[in-house]
Amino acid sequence: MESDGMDIVAKLERLAFYAERVIEDEHYGKRLILAEGVADVVYEAMDEIVDLRAQLFNEQEARKDGNA
């Protein structure tokens, strides 16, 4: 997989973590409560990406075993 130097899963994880922390900050209160939904979506995307990477790896390994 190509990369711009920073792993997309790591980027999404930092974004979700930040969104969760903002919710807990009383200074922002209700104004940013929707960030919780953003964090949920980001974590869901991370899970999907990890699953797709595992599937791709397994397919590549199966091809190697078939060509060996």
PyMOL commands that set and color helices and strands:
alter all, ss='L'
color gray80, all
select helices_A, chain A and resi 8-24+29-32+35-67
alter helices_A, ss='H'
color red, helices_A
deselect
rebuild
show_as cartoon
